[in-house]
Structure formats: structure tokens, C-alpha cells
Amino acid sequence: QQKVQQSPESLIVPEGGMASLNCTFSDRNSQYFWWYRQHSGEGPKALMSIFSNGDKKEGRFTAHLNKASLYVSLHIKDSQPSDSALYFCAVGTGGYKVVFGSGTRLLVSP
Amino acid sequence: EAAVTQSPRNKVTVTGGNVTLSCRQTNSHNYMYWYRQDTGHGLRLIHYSYGAGNLQIGDVPDGYKATRTTQEDFFLLLELASPSQTSLYFCASSDAGGRQAPLFGEGTRLSVL
């Protein structure tokens, strides 16, 4: 059964700083990877996807994938207070379902 | 615009009570999911469906039933609610199962006293 683990559980970064979130998965058949962001009182929303090994950049956000190492990460450059949220790593193998990690709570301090 | 709507948004019941959580999607998606969210556990899959009348067991199904009456509507049933089922529940939909990021509703907060 797929296991998706995230670290750290919580993270505090200063405004303008770099936030780095980590995720490992267990199933080598995994092909589809997403990062979700959830603000308080809202449902999770997909932030970005990555399906190929390497880096994918979207604005201040960069996702990195290494399938051989069973590892995916998210880096947020120039962090803003509005980035404060709960971030989930989500992994799909191409079957029926997507498995989520336990989340990293990010706080960006002004 | 793609949407997943859950009702009610908040629900309080007593131990042993019956609860039905409702979800409707207007996205013409085939797949629908029920998750529960608890601190330290993230989002855990309870049940899911890939079409009207279909039901699949998720990772934490004990104490829950579900029913997909139409392509749009998916219900989660707690027939004998227990305090351990106090949680934040999310419904989600997807057009391509595990190959597409699920689209989530706004959640239902359930308290079982």
C-alpha cells in the first residue's frame, strides 16, 4: 500500500525567505505528483503538478521530482504571508485513487 | 466553472446518531471520493466511486457507508456515529482517477458528542 510521508510537520520562514517542503513515497509505480495548498477554513486546492524527473518552475514555486529516489519537493522563493497554509503532497499511480501525505504547515512571519 | 458542493458545512450529532453528508459535483467527472482530515494524519480516503451505482472501499472505511445515486451525487452515511468520527470531511471529484488532481469541496465539519 502506498505510503506518502512529508517533512517537516511545520515550518516557520521569514517573509522573503525560502521555504522547502519534502515528500517521500513508497510505490515505484507512482507516476503523477501534485502539491496542494489549504488555507484555513477552505478545501485543499491543487497548486502544481510534476510528472517528469527534474525541476518544474511556476512563478515563485519550484517542484522537484526524483522517481528513482522516491522523492518530491516543493520550494517557495520570496515567501509571502499569504503563503501561510497547510501543504499536501499527493501521489497517483494511474489507478483509481490519489494518496495524500500528512501535510506540512507553513507559517511565513512578517 | 468546475465545482464540488458539500452540505451541510457543519453538523453536530450525538453518539449513536445517524448522519448523512451530501456531495454534488457539476463537472461531469466519473470519479468521486470521500476523505477525512485529521491533524497528523492528513487526508485519508474513506470510500470512492467511479460511476453511478459503483462503490469502492478506501483506506479507512470502518463505520462508514457510501452511496453514489447519480453521476453528480455522492453520499456518506454514518449509521451509528461515534466520537472517533469527529473530523473534517471532504468530498472530491476527478475525471481520470489517479491520473488527475482531485477537485475538492469546502468540507463538512462533523462533531459527535
Interface residues (C-beta under 8 A of the other chain):
Chain A: Q1 Q6 E9 Q31 Y32 W34 Y36 E42 G43 P44 K45 A46 S49 F88 A90 G92 T93 G94 G95 Y96 K97 V98 V99 F100 G101 S102 G103
Chain B: V4 Y31 Y33 Y35 G40 H41 G42 L43 R44 L45 Y48 Y50 Q56 G58 D59 F90 S94 G97 G98 R99 Q100 A101 P102 L103 F104 G105 E106 G107
